[in-house]
């Protein structure tokens, strides 16, 4: 793997910073979930943000570790409450219903994530587009068994809809407005990474220096594992989940994967997955089955992985 130059601007996306390995989600590899040294580990899993969230804390004080873990889960729940497009009462849900008619007040946190999403849209020339909610609903790969018609897809292709999203941020709130009626926010390519970062901040606020937050393949490793070394993060093979194709040594850093192997349906010998090409309004025909990116924050790793994967072959 090429060196990750974390001192560069956070949005400087370079090919040498990307591992296009054709691989799957992350697992903590080679480090058993029991103490190999006097330090202890507390590990919990819950359903969150449409997947499974896992938090592990290495600490001698089990009570503190449990409190920190619950605070991390609260941060994930809050991110979902604010940014899920599937909730009518979330900031995103309310914006998608109302912001094409008048500006909608949203939380400062959601405004911050939207502004970061727009930065990613600008730096990738729209390869990352947080405004493809209508196309995402149209494809709905968890329920579909056949693709929508070309007539349904065509109006949502090559629109650059992110350019019609207006976001304002004040000291304690934000506002959002859509200048195009076809805009619908979908933060699926960035909100999960933000949630991981917020969970990590919650752990640190409780004094945790060593731990792991993994939400469906968006992962941040704090400090060291139970044996005092960097966390060994295994990258699973998309073709064979029992096999690891790469192991990364990670300490105080994030990794994220985007791929076509978890949310998809097959029709006529073609796989239709949930990662859409903004130029076609359809699932991208990618160069690899998945892309893995390592960065300083999980938000940026998440967005970079999405943007890289959605570059067509």
Long-range contacts (C-beta under 8 A, 24 or more apart in sequence): 1-246, 1-248, 1-294, 4-253, 4-294, 4-295, 4-296, 6-253, 6-295, 6-296, 10-295, 10-296, 10-297, 10-300, 11-119, 11-120, 11-123, 11-300, 12-123, 13-123, 13-124, 13-304, 13-307, 13-308, 17-293, 17-294, 17-295, 17-304, 18-291, 18-292, 18-293, 18-304, 18-308, 19-235, 19-246, 19-291, 19-292, 19-293, 19-294, 20-287, 20-288, 20-291, 20-292, 20-308, 21-235, 21-245, 21-246, 21-288, 21-290, 21-291, 21-292, 22-238, 22-245, 22-288, 22-289, 22-290, 23-235, 23-236, 23-237, 23-238, 23-245, 23-246, 23-257, 23-259, 23-289, 23-290, 23-292, 24-217, 24-235, 24-236, 24-237, 24-238, 24-241, 24-257, 24-259, 24-261, 24-290, 25-216, 25-217, 25-235, 25-236, 25-257, 25-262, 26-214, 26-217, 26-219, 26-233, 26-234, 26-235, 26-236, 26-255, 26-257, 27-233, 27-234, 27-236, 27-244, 28-56, 28-212, 28-214, 28-225, 28-231, 28-232, 28-233, 28-234, 29-232, 29-233, 29-234, 29-244, 29-247, 30-232, 30-234, 30-247, 31-225, 31-226, 31-227, 31-231, 31-232, 35-226, 36-226, 36-227, 37-226, 37-227, 37-228, 39-210, 39-226, 39-228, 40-65, 40-226, 41-226, 42-66, 42-69, 44-69, 44-73, 46-73, 48-73, 48-76, 48-77, 48-80, 48-195, 48-215, 49-76, 49-79, 49-80, 49-84, 49-191, 49-192, 49-195, 49-215, 49-216, 50-84, 50-86, 50-216, 51-192, 51-215, 51-216, 51-217, 52-215, 52-216, 53-199, 53-213, 53-214, 53-215, 53-216, 54-212, 54-213, 54-214, 54-215, 55-199, 55-203, 55-211, 55-212, 55-213, 55-214, 56-211, 56-212, 57-203, 57-208, 57-210, 57-211, 58-208, 58-210, 58-211, 58-223, 58-224, 58-225, 58-226, 59-208, 59-210, 64-206, 64-207, 64-208, 65-208, 67-206, 68-202, 68-203, 68-206, 68-207, 68-208, 68-211, 69-203, 71-202, 71-203, 71-205, 71-206, 72-199, 72-200, 72-202, 72-203, 72-213, 73-199, 74-202, 75-195, 75-198, 75-199, 75-201, 75-202, 76-195, 76-196, 76-198, 76-199, 76-215, 78-109, 78-198, 79-109, 79-191, 79-192, 79-194, 79-195, 79-198, 80-195, 82-106, 82-107, 82-109, 82-110, 83-110, 83-113, 83-187, 83-191, 83-194, 84-191, 85-133, 85-136, 85-184, 85-185, 85-186, 85-187, 85-188, 91-176, 92-185, 92-186, 92-187, 95-176, 95-178, 95-185, 96-133, 96-184, 96-185, 99-176, 99-177, 99-178, 99-183, 100-178, 100-180, 100-181, 100-183, 102-177, 103-166, 103-168, 103-175, 103-176, 103-177, 104-175, 104-176, 104-177, 105-173, 105-174, 105-175, 106-173, 106-174, 106-175, 106-176, 107-173, 107-174, 108-169, 108-170, 108-171, 108-172, 108-173, 108-174, 110-174, 111-167, 111-168, 111-169, 111-173, 111-174, 111-175, 111-176, 112-169, 112-174, 113-187, 113-190, 113-191, 113-194, 113-299, 114-165, 114-167, 114-174, 114-176, 114-185, 114-187, 115-167, 115-169, 116-190, 116-194, 116-299, 116-303, 117-162, 117-187, 117-189, 117-190, 117-303, 118-162, 118-165, 118-167, 120-190, 120-303, 120-304, 120-307, 121-162, 121-163, 124-307, 126-160, 126-162, 126-163, 126-278, 127-278, 127-307, 127-310, 127-311, 128-189, 128-190, 128-303, 128-306, 128-307, 128-310, 129-160, 129-161, 129-162, 129-278, 130-162, 130-165, 130-185, 130-186, 130-187, 130-189, 130-190, 131-161, 131-162, 131-164, 131-165, 131-183, 131-184, 131-185, 131-186, 132-156, 132-161, 132-184, 132-186, 132-276, 132-278, 132-281, 133-183, 133-184, 133-185, 133-186, 134-182, 134-183, 134-184, 135-276, 135-281, 135-282, 136-184, 136-186, 136-188, 136-274, 136-276, 137-184, 138-281, 139-272, 139-274, 139-276, 139-282, 139-283, 141-263, 141-264, 141-265, 141-272, 141-273, 141-274, 141-283, 142-263, 142-274, 144-265, 144-272, 145-265, 145-267, 146-267, 147-267, 147-272, 147-282, 153-280, 153-281, 153-282, 154-281, 155-182, 155-281, 156-182, 156-281, 157-278, 157-279, 157-280, 157-281, 157-282, 158-278, 158-279, 158-280, 158-281, 159-278, 159-281, 160-278, 161-278, 188-274, 189-258, 189-275, 189-302, 189-303, 189-306, 189-307, 190-299, 190-302, 190-303, 190-306, 192-216, 192-218, 192-298, 192-302, 193-218, 193-254, 193-256, 193-297, 193-298, 193-299, 193-300, 193-301, 193-302, 193-303, 194-298, 194-299, 194-302, 196-220, 196-254, 196-298, 196-299, 196-302, 197-254, 197-297, 197-298, 197-299, 200-298, 213-298, 217-256, 217-257, 218-254, 218-255, 218-256, 218-257, 218-298, 218-301, 218-302, 219-250, 219-254, 219-255, 219-256, 219-298, 220-253, 220-254, 220-297, 220-298, 221-250, 221-251, 221-252, 221-253, 221-254, 222-251, 222-252, 223-251, 223-252, 224-251, 235-292, 238-289, 238-290, 239-289, 246-292, 248-294, 250-294, 253-294, 253-295, 253-296, 254-294, 254-295, 254-296, 254-297, 254-298, 254-300, 254-301, 255-292, 255-293, 255-294, 255-295, 255-301, 256-292, 256-293, 256-295, 256-298, 256-301, 256-302, 256-304, 256-305, 257-290, 257-291, 257-292, 257-293, 257-305, 258-290, 258-291, 258-305, 258-306, 258-308, 258-309, 258-310, 259-289, 259-290, 259-291, 259-309, 260-286, 260-289, 260-290, 261-289, 261-290, 275-306, 275-309, 275-310, 276-310, 277-310, 277-312, 278-310, 279-312, 280-312, 284-309, 284-310, 284-311, 284-312, 285-312, 285-313, 286-310, 286-311, 286-312, 286-313, 287-311, 287-313
